[in-house]
């Protein structure tokens, strides 16, 4: 005689199986998934065909293979405290982070390159290049998109870190900027 308290019917394969053949699912009335593990596994295999499968990378004590460019580098070429540790070389990490930024700001690489070309690779505000190997910051209207992300429509231009910090310090308020200009013009002398 079968104990029904330790058995459950799977709606997918139309079989009654032991509870150990079902995943635990607290949201259901009996605490077990509606479908057995085998049916869930078959479903997952069908649904996830063609999705990214990571291939094995070469890893030794001194060298690693980059997941993106697949080149072999010394471990010193990998960032240790990055969002993508030990899987991407420094160059590919920069590319990945840049693409992530563009996505957050609602821009394509083509549009970013067009903006930077139109600005001659100079800050839109101070007309100077960014120092070092930094990229110009993507400035957007925070009243349109206050979350730090952008819809892409409210992007105003590319600016250097100093100008971006200055705009952030005054909360993009033109009145404060005009007051600062007035202040500087009225106190145009040097203290000795």
C-alpha positions as CSV (number, residue, x, y, z in Angstrom):
1,X,0.0,0.0,0.0
2,X,1.3,3.5,-1.0
3,X,1.5,6.2,1.6
4,X,-0.1,9.2,-0.1
5,X,1.5,11.6,2.4
6,X,5.0,10.8,1.0
7,X,3.8,10.9,-2.7
8,X,2.8,13.6,-5.1
9,X,1.2,13.8,-8.5
10,X,3.3,15.5,-11.3
11,X,0.9,17.4,-13.6
12,X,3.6,17.4,-16.4
13,X,4.5,13.8,-16.8
14,X,1.2,12.5,-15.3
15,X,2.9,10.3,-12.7
16,X,2.7,10.0,-8.9
17,X,6.2,10.1,-7.4
18,X,7.9,10.3,-4.1
19,X,8.1,13.8,-2.5
20,X,11.9,13.5,-2.7
21,X,11.4,13.8,-6.5
22,X,10.0,17.3,-6.1
23,X,11.8,20.6,-5.3
24,X,10.7,22.3,-2.1
25,X,8.5,25.4,-2.9
26,X,7.1,27.1,0.2
27,X,4.7,29.2,-1.8
28,X,2.6,26.2,-2.6
29,X,-0.1,24.7,-0.3
30,X,1.8,21.4,0.3
31,X,5.3,23.0,0.2
32,X,6.5,21.2,-3.0
33,X,6.7,22.3,-6.6
34,X,3.9,21.3,-9.0
35,X,6.3,19.5,-11.4
36,X,8.8,16.8,-10.5
37,X,12.6,17.4,-10.7
38,X,12.9,15.5,-13.9
39,X,10.2,17.5,-15.7
40,X,11.7,20.8,-14.4
41,X,15.1,19.7,-15.7
42,X,13.7,18.8,-19.1
43,X,11.9,22.2,-19.3
44,X,15.1,24.1,-18.3
45,X,17.2,22.3,-20.9
46,X,14.6,23.2,-23.6
47,X,14.2,26.8,-22.5
48,X,17.9,27.6,-22.1
49,X,19.2,26.1,-25.3
50,X,21.5,28.5,-27.0
51,X,22.1,30.7,-24.0
52,X,25.6,31.7,-23.0
53,X,27.7,28.7,-21.9
54,X,31.0,29.6,-20.4
55,X,33.9,27.6,-21.8
56,X,36.7,26.5,-19.7
57,X,39.6,29.0,-19.5
58,X,43.3,28.4,-19.2
59,X,44.3,29.2,-15.6
60,X,47.8,28.6,-14.2
61,X,49.5,30.1,-11.1
62,X,51.0,32.9,-13.2
63,X,48.7,33.3,-16.2
64,X,45.0,33.5,-17.0
65,X,43.0,33.6,-20.2
66,X,40.6,36.6,-20.6
67,X,37.0,35.5,-21.0
68,X,36.3,38.3,-23.5
69,X,39.3,38.5,-25.8
70,X,40.5,34.9,-25.0
71,X,44.1,36.0,-24.9
72,X,46.5,34.6,-22.3
73,X,47.9,37.2,-19.9
74,X,50.0,37.4,-16.7
75,X,47.8,37.6,-13.6
76,X,49.1,41.2,-13.1
77,X,47.0,42.2,-16.2
78,X,43.8,41.3,-14.3
79,X,42.1,43.6,-11.8
80,X,41.7,41.9,-8.4
81,X,39.1,44.2,-6.8
82,X,36.9,44.8,-9.9
83,X,33.4,43.9,-10.6
84,X,34.7,41.2,-13.0
85,X,37.6,39.7,-11.0
86,X,40.0,37.4,-12.7
87,X,37.8,36.7,-15.7
88,X,38.5,39.8,-17.8
89,X,41.9,41.5,-18.5
90,X,42.2,45.2,-17.6
91,X,41.4,46.3,-21.1
92,X,38.4,44.1,-21.5
93,X,37.2,45.2,-18.0
94,X,37.3,48.8,-19.1
95,X,35.4,48.0,-22.3
96,X,32.8,46.0,-20.3
97,X,32.4,48.9,-17.7
98,X,32.1,51.4,-20.5
99,X,29.4,49.4,-22.3
100,X,27.6,49.1,-19.0
101,X,27.8,52.9,-18.5
102,X,26.4,53.5,-22.0
103,X,23.5,51.2,-21.3
104,X,22.8,53.0,-18.0
105,X,22.9,56.3,-19.7
106,X,20.7,55.3,-22.7
107,X,23.4,55.8,-25.3
108,X,24.8,53.7,-28.1
109,X,28.6,53.6,-28.8
110,X,27.8,55.3,-32.1
111,X,26.0,58.2,-30.4
112,X,28.7,58.5,-27.8
113,X,31.4,58.6,-30.5
114,X,29.4,61.2,-32.5
115,X,29.1,63.5,-29.4
116,X,32.8,63.1,-28.6
117,X,33.7,63.8,-32.2
118,X,31.5,66.9,-32.3
119,X,33.2,68.2,-29.1
120,X,36.7,67.5,-30.5
121,X,37.3,65.2,-27.5
122,X,37.1,68.3,-25.2
123,X,34.8,69.1,-22.3
124,X,31.7,70.8,-23.4
125,X,32.0,73.4,-20.7
126,X,35.7,74.3,-20.2
127,X,36.9,73.2,-23.6
128,X,39.8,71.2,-22.1
129,X,40.6,67.5,-22.5
130,X,40.1,65.1,-19.6
131,X,43.3,64.4,-17.7
132,X,45.1,61.1,-18.0
133,X,43.3,58.3,-19.7
134,X,39.9,59.1,-18.2
135,X,36.8,59.4,-20.4
136,X,34.7,62.5,-20.4
137,X,31.6,62.1,-18.1
138,X,28.2,61.8,-19.6
139,X,26.1,64.7,-18.4
140,X,22.4,64.5,-18.3
141,X,19.4,66.5,-17.0
142,X,18.8,65.2,-13.4
143,X,15.3,66.7,-13.4
144,X,14.4,64.3,-16.2
145,X,16.1,61.3,-14.8
146,X,17.1,61.7,-11.1
147,X,18.1,58.1,-10.5
148,X,21.6,58.3,-11.9
149,X,20.4,56.5,-15.1
150,X,19.3,58.3,-18.2
151,X,16.7,57.8,-20.8
152,X,19.2,59.0,-23.4
153,X,17.1,61.9,-24.5
154,X,18.2,64.1,-21.6
155,X,22.0,63.7,-22.3
156,X,23.4,67.2,-22.5
157,X,27.0,66.5,-23.5
158,X,30.3,65.1,-22.3
159,X,32.1,67.0,-19.6
160,X,35.3,66.6,-17.6
161,X,35.4,65.4,-14.0
162,X,35.9,68.9,-12.6
163,X,33.0,70.5,-14.5
164,X,30.8,67.5,-13.6
165,X,31.7,67.8,-9.9
166,X,31.0,71.6,-10.0
167,X,27.6,71.0,-11.6
168,X,26.8,68.4,-9.0
169,X,27.9,70.7,-6.1
170,X,25.3,73.3,-7.2
171,X,22.6,70.7,-8.1
172,X,22.5,72.0,-11.7
173,X,21.0,75.3,-10.4
174,X,21.6,78.1,-12.9
175,X,20.9,80.7,-10.2
176,X,23.7,79.5,-8.0
177,X,26.0,79.5,-11.0
178,X,25.0,83.1,-11.9
179,X,25.6,84.1,-8.3
180,X,29.1,82.5,-8.4
181,X,29.9,84.4,-11.6
182,X,28.7,87.6,-10.0
183,X,30.8,86.9,-6.9
184,X,33.9,86.2,-9.0
185,X,33.4,89.4,-11.1
186,X,32.8,91.6,-8.1
187,X,35.9,90.2,-6.3
188,X,38.3,90.2,-9.1
189,X,41.4,91.0,-7.1
190,X,44.0,89.0,-5.4
191,X,44.8,89.0,-1.7
192,X,48.5,89.6,-0.9
